[in-house]
Amino acid sequence: MPNTIEITRLSKEEKLRLMEAIWEELTKEVDSIESPDWHRQKLEETSRRLEEGQEPIKDWQEAKADLRKRFE
């Protein structure tokens, strides 16, 4: 790979930005990505817990801020 970077040398903030960029790029191809069966099962479990009031809810901005704080 000609543009290989050493992830271990990146700061936590740089790693998070890289992860966000990769995720954003992957979501552009959402129709061509097949989700594995275990993922469907986990989503169903989470959905059930949500319906039963056992799953905490955070909006994306709050969740992203919490993750950034955790990895500072």
C-alpha positions in Angstrom: 0.0 0.0 0.0 1.8 3.2 -1.1 0.2 5.6 1.3 0.5 3.4 4.4 0.5 5.4 7.7 1.6 4.2 11.1 -1.5 4.4 13.2 0.4 4.0 16.4 2.1 7.4 15.8 -1.2 9.2 15.5 -2.7 11.1 18.5 -6.1 9.9 19.8 -7.7 12.9 18.2 -6.1 12.1 14.8 -7.2 8.4 15.2 -10.8 9.5 15.9 -10.8 11.8 12.9 -9.4 9.0 10.7 -12.1 6.7 12.0 -14.8 9.2 11.2 -13.4 9.8 7.7 -13.3 6.0 7.1 -16.9 5.6 8.4 -18.2 8.5 6.2 -16.6 6.9 3.2 -18.0 3.5 4.0 -21.5 4.9 4.4 -21.4 6.1 0.8 -21.3 2.4 -0.2 -24.1 1.2 2.1 -26.0 -0.6 -0.6 -23.0 -2.8 -1.5 -22.1 -3.8 2.1 -23.8 -6.9 3.4 -24.3 -7.0 7.1 -23.4 -10.2 8.9 -26.0 -12.2 10.7 -24.6 -11.6 14.1 -25.0 -7.8 13.5 -28.7 -8.3 12.7 -29.1 -10.3 15.9 -27.5 -7.5 18.0 -29.7 -4.9 16.4 -32.8 -7.0 17.2 -31.6 -7.3 20.8 -31.0 -3.6 21.1 -34.4 -2.9 19.5 -36.1 -5.2 22.0 -34.3 -3.5 25.0 -35.3 -0.1 23.6 -39.0 -1.2 23.4 -38.8 -2.5 27.0 -37.3 0.8 28.2 -34.0 -0.9 29.1 -31.8 0.8 26.5 -30.5 4.4 27.2 -31.0 6.9 24.4 -28.5 9.6 23.4 -28.6 11.7 20.3 -25.6 11.4 17.9 -24.0 14.7 18.9 -24.0 13.8 22.6 -22.7 10.3 21.9 -19.9 11.6 19.7 -18.9 14.2 22.3 -18.9 11.5 25.0 -16.6 9.4 22.8 -14.3 12.2 22.2 -14.0 13.0 25.9 -13.3 9.3 26.6 -10.4 9.2 24.1 -8.8 12.5 24.9 
